[in-house]
């Protein structure tokens, strides 16, 4: 193919291109700016992210600045906006994955800053074929095998890949025809990155044996994309039927499903609940382990992924607990000064906050909170659930109400020697204010709620 299809332009008068100063993004920015000349009110923004991971990063930014300034002088409606970022290099995802995540976050932020709803990305058919193959080698499910979408809305921004069906040769021809200057990322030659190993060592042999490999793999990705809406609807129906009123997953009913249904519904519920993907190894492990635990009536928790199983339900665990004992092992005490409803931060309990509400019944007298204290558990505390019930240990009360271990955390609220409030249990019956009297309700709200 010797011609490049013109890039779409924004009806709002401005469009953005993710611009790395590399060959593909340079061609896309140029083609978009040329197309925009037919619309005098349109501005094309080049969004450049400076990761600082390469010794040449400053030079790439300088090249981007020079290119955009030169094109603007030639009459192209193009402007540059760049951001410097730091990519976290801690354990977990690869540097490549973390850089990609940060890049997309910053691009979206810049687009919102400029009031731009659409960002163009320069991925082409070879990129799509490589992505499909890499996802297959990683054992991905249908979402991964769908590879890169042509047009998708995410985080309030529309991401469009106008050249996803075009071959790399067409872009190279466009660059040569227009004499475009670009920079080459030296990291593309490093075989420590999976995509580079595929591109340098595998792809030449694959294409020699199967000349249509690029087209065929990209077509396979598109066919998987075709079924995604139906799969998403099926997953949503499964999860809706399994989700409990408190947001947990009915593990007993879930365990009765087939293996494929368990895996797909677990992945969907986890992503909905915590906003992150559950690693494939954990999906397989839980799909195998949890049914047996449910059958035996056992509880379990997996802090690595923030999940817990209790009384036949899977729940998201709260954040890890801070230390609540001082160096001598004494109970941590935090004086309270609550004189109005609202949300109150407690210095010794960073995993949540105390919410105070005006209520008409079931609350406590505001006077009880005037000199109250938040204390950590030390053992021996007794709580009364109802006016006609005897006080019992916290452990027995938690068990009676089916409160899982991870929902028993947070401070106990005391007024003098009287226990007033316990997270997971509520207000002690001995402290409930009489009907008609001013009263406040208490709630312990974990971080993220």
HUGI-V408490 format. One line per field, one symbol per residue. ss: DSSP state (H for helix, E for strand, - for the rest). phi: phi as a letter, one per 20 degrees, with the letter a starting at -180 (. if undefined). burial: 1 if it has 16 or more other C-alpha atoms within 10 Angstrom, else 0. A space follows every 10 residues. Layout:
BEGIN
ss = ???
phi = ???
burial = ???
END
This chain:
BEGIN
ss = ---------- ---EEEEE-- --HHHHHHHH HHHHHH---- --EEEEEEEE ------HHHH HHHHHHHHHH HHH----EEE EEEE------ ----HHHHHH HHHHHHHHHH HHH----EEE ----HHHHHH HHHHHHH--- -HHHH----- EEEE--EEEE -------HHH HHHHHHHH-- -----HHHH- ---HHHHHHH HHHHHHHHH- --HHHHHHHH HHHHHHHHHH HHHHHHHHHH HHE-----EE HHHHH---HH HHHHHHHHHH HHHH-----H HHHHHHHHHH HHHHHH---E EE----EEEE --EEEE---- ----E----- E-EEE----- -EEEEE--EE EEEEEEEEE- ---E-HHHHH --EEE----- -EE------- -EEHHHHHHH H---HHH--- -EEEE--EEE EE---EE-HH HE------EE EEEEEE---
phi = .dddfgffdf fenbbccfde mfgfffffff ffffffffcg eeddeeddde fmedfegfff ffffffffff fffenefccd cccecdefdf fpffggffff ffffffgfff fffeldecce defcffgfff fgfffffemf efffffleff bbdblmcedc dfdfeeffff fffffffeme ebddffffee efegfffffe defgffffec geggffffff ffffgfeggf fffffffffg fdfefenfdf fffffeffgf ffffffffff fffdmceegg ffgffffeef gffffemeda bcffdmccdb lmcecffffg fffddefenf ffccfdcdca fqdcedgecf eabeddcfce bmdcfgffeg cfcecffcon fccdfbfddf fcfggfffff emefgfdeeo feddcmedfd bcgndoefgf dfffgnegbc ecbddfgnd
burial = 0001001111 0001111111 1111111111 1111111000 0111111111 1000001001 1011101100 1000011111 1100001000 0000100010 0110011111 1000011111 1111111111 1111100001 0111111101 0000001111 1111111101 1011100000 0100000000 0000110110 0010000000 0011101111 1100100000 0000110110 0110000111 1101100000 1111111111 0000000100 0010001001 1011000011 1000001111 1111111100 0001100000 0111010100 0011010111 1111111100 1111110110 0111111000 0111100000 1001101100 0011111011 1111100111 1111111111 1110000111 111101000
END
